[in-house]
Amino acid sequence: MKYQSTPLAERLRPTSLDQYIGQEHLVGENAVLRRAIESGRIPSMIFWGPPGVGKTTLASIISKQVKRQFYVLNAVSSGVKEVREVFDRARMAPDTPILFIDEIHRFSKSQQDSLLNAVEKGLVILIGATTENPSFEVISPLLSRCQVYVMKSLEKSDLEKLIDIAVPVLENDYNKKIVIQESEALMHISGGDARKLLNAMDLVVGMMSETATDETLTITNEITTQYIQSNLLKYDRQGEMHYDIISAFIKSMRGSDPNAAVYYLARMIEAGEDPLFIARRMLILASEDIGNANPNALLLANTCFDAVNKIGFPESRIILSQTAIYLASSPKSNASYMAINMAQDVVRKTGNLSVPMHLRNAPTKLMKDLGYKDGYKYAHDYEGNFVELEFLPQEISGTKLYQPQNNPREREIQNSLRNKWKEKYGY
């Protein structure tokens, strides 16, 4: 066996678009990003997608394709000082270099601000990579200067290609013939992440070769599962189970199991997960899965986010635990989540319906003459601060989008709405 200190995923990293696997919607034949790369005129951009789908690799390939200097920073370990050093070198470069910032969502607002002037003036072409929604994690002025490209988890056919490429390399590493008899477990473990797939293959083959006496290693689903499960903690510490664990954490809180929730929280803490990432997910859950069944949940989750932002680890683990247990133990309702989904669906189907005249503002005499605001009734002038009035466009009058669910708080809301609106909305 030949000892390899470099991970398999790194050794198999493609160096050209022809070798690149996945993201056909971006770099396939005649795709928008491929056309930009081949023309040599590339904008500053943000790659948004899950880990292991080729964000860093594609940025490197772009730099080679357009023949530009390539500077790489990681937002976790770099700051304004490192950014300025890159800018100083960029001023001496013959052509506009590319600055790639991995995990750009980890940059603070002030750190992101430091990029603005250089991007705007064309001192560098910025390529940022993020696993988080850039709408929330990248400041608006910087986001407006970048194209956002959404990258997807690799499809089964992509993963099969990776397996085919990896097998002969592993055969050479371990001096064994490798037969992939079953690949479903490898596919499942990868979750569409190329790095996870290749690291899993390397781990399984390496462990099999330690005890194998045959010249052929036959990989089955059972063998894959056996070796991977025995190394889960190792994978967690390397960030490989990142999305599986956060998914289990969210589902445990949604399923009202505080014990499971705090267990998965501990898994993330031990793996060194970003505490703000955890707090952000709880903030979303507080509204999506609890909502008006317990409005205090959103307040506590927001306070948790602020507190964790101020304190950091290790003390913030206590605040995260308190919040996770509270959210898991709270009554649940996704009525607000369902309401906005339905409302957006109505808007997409009906377009821009006219706002009723009596609801329109009338700041000018012309608007008043045209009937703007005519018939509007000020709710506070009436008993109980309510007067029946039509607030929806005529075409969708009576459409019920919010359906309170069966919990004490929302039963109160439903009774109040029924008393006000009688039969109109069917409350």
CORKACOR-V34417 format. One line per field, one symbol per residue. phi: phi as a letter, one per 20 degrees, with the letter a starting at -180 (. if undefined). burial: + if it has 16 or more other C-alpha atoms within 10 Angstrom, else -. Layout:
phi=???
burial=???
//
This chain:
phi=.efcfegggffeffdbffefdnlgfdcfgmfffffffffnddefbcedrffmdofffffffgfffeldfcdccdffddbfgffffffffffeffcffddddflfffffffffgfegffffemfceecdcbedffgdddfggfffeceddeddgfegffffffffffgffffffdlceddefccgfffffflndfffffffffffffffffdfdfedddedfffgfgffffcgfgfffemfegffffffffffffemdfffffffffgfffenfffffffffffffgefddlffbgffffffffggffffeemfeffgffffgffffffeffdbdfffffffffffffffdmefffggfeefcfcfgfffenfmfnfdegfecfmlbbfbedeggfcgnfedddgdebgffffffffffffdlegdmf
burial=-------++---++--+--++++-++++----+++-+----++++++++++++++++++++++-++-++++++++--+++--+--++--+-----+++++++++++++--++-+++--+---++++++++++-+--+++--++-++-+++++++---++--++--++--++-++-+-+------+++-+++++++++++++++++--++-------+-+++--++-++----+-+++-++++--++-+++++++-+++-+++-++++++-+-+-++-+++++++++++++++++-+++-++++++-++-------++-++++++++++++++++++-++----------------+++++-+---------+++-----------------------+--+++++----+--++--+---+-----+
//
